[in-house]
Amino acid sequence: MKLSEHMLVKIEDHKQKIGELLVQHTSLTQEQLEQALAQQAESGQLIGEILLKRNFIHPNDIIKVLCIQNNIPYLQEINVDEIDPNIVVNISINYAKQHEVLPILETDYSITIAVADPFNFDVVNDLQLIFNKKVIVVVTTSLRLQDAVNRVYEKANQNLVDSIEDEFEESLDLDGPIDILDAGADEAPVIRFVNSIIFRAVKERASDIHIEPFEKETVYRFRVNGVMQEILRQPRKTHAAVSSRIKVMAKLDIAERRLPQDGRIKIKIAGKDIDIRLSTVPLPHGERIVMRVLEKGTTILRLENLGFGGVVLKELEDVSRRKHGIFYVSGPTGHGKTTTLFAMLDRINTPERMIITVEDPVEYEIQGISQIQVNSKIDLTFAFALRSILRQNPDVIMVGETRDHETAEIALTASQTGHFVLSTIHTNDAASTPTRLIDMGVEPFLIASSLAAVLAQRLIRTLCPECKIAYVPTPFELSLLKISSLPPDATTYRPKGCVKCNRGYAGRITIAELMPISDEVRSLILLRSDAVAIKKAAIRSGMRTLKQDALDKLFQGITSVEEVAHTVNEEEEEETASARKGK
């Protein structure tokens, strides 16, 4: 346990009385206290730091005597059974753990909270705003508090499951035979448990659910705003029942546990259509399960709201008005490529244009667009569907993903015969797309003559507008960003964390680089040049890189140094790797 700065300063303000209380109420001796005071006189260190470093006292001793001195109640134990779990419904577990706070008793006029640091007044102010009542503070140890937080929130989650059980029976519409109640009455809790995990993921807007079996327990994690968060741990003996339940929902072979399997689960929660893509892989202690949660029928976002602006937005509008050619969006999985394509399609979706898409799965349903979902079980692949829809005489074709040579070649050929084609591809940056297509076996002349533009994008977390704090980055932080100074009009912020956000962040925004295919870039593609050479040529033609766009978002106060540094470092590593490969 680490004492907060508030506590160490408090000790220094009252070190004489604190010393006497420590001698009186802990195992600290008068001789040890005098030794620490003598060392302080020489070094100038805080007395609390000296006592802790010399192991004369334990951090809990200081908390106890500070409570005695300031007449703050100190709890030796927290009786979780006496805490109403509904008291924490308006506070996220992440906030409770990060700030080490737990409401334990609510009356008509007051709310009692247990904290590890009684001098963290920001937490007191936050809780006072939430409950609109007088806040009474009691103190306990950090370890005891964290344990109580886990147990109370587990009870709160179970209460949520119980309260929505009837709602699940009515509004959780599972497509196919999923009832495993005939396996025995003791299996019913498994159904409720899996439903609760899915419900919670949708409620917290998680993009992925990860279920990982280890030697002694199974860990459940959500990916929220691109960041993994642990939400639950269960004994490993429960894993087989949970994995079987999920596989039955996806109509997979529950007896096959040695091979990876992929499937899909279609459900409806409170009127929302949810499509879950399921992937399982065998591990020594069971099957690792990942569920990608896609909310169908979600309102299409506009390009401006996704984070595009300025020159990039204008160029995207110009590209979307093209009559032929192919436009690629590149980036890692889960970074908004499909959302960007549909924002473009929504812009050009008029009665005068016939638009057909091939997707896996159909993530957004748009009125006026014909959407085909691939189905590997009947060999309805991207390539097969693409061949078929060319005979439907479309003006615009959207291919969910270019995965192989066949799909790439058909799409590129179609773009030369009067069709405007949009697709996604997995590459590190925009300049790597031509070389990736060449690696797939596509001829350079076909790429050079068909490619209209390539957009590379990432999603970075945006700071919570309610609690972000303005500050000036240190020289070390600027060195992480590979810059020497800030622009004069820049305003930078850092995350703090409040009850309305996730550790200081709220949502994500797009950073992008758009590479138009200039004559110089086209010549380099024909020469099979590497991605580094193509990128340099694109920058000479005016392309702004991912790094530059990320820095713009930082200077506007939208994101933090940490987020941008992560993106910048990642880009530098990718460029280095590409250069080595080119050599």
Disulfide bonds with the S-S distance in Angstrom:
none
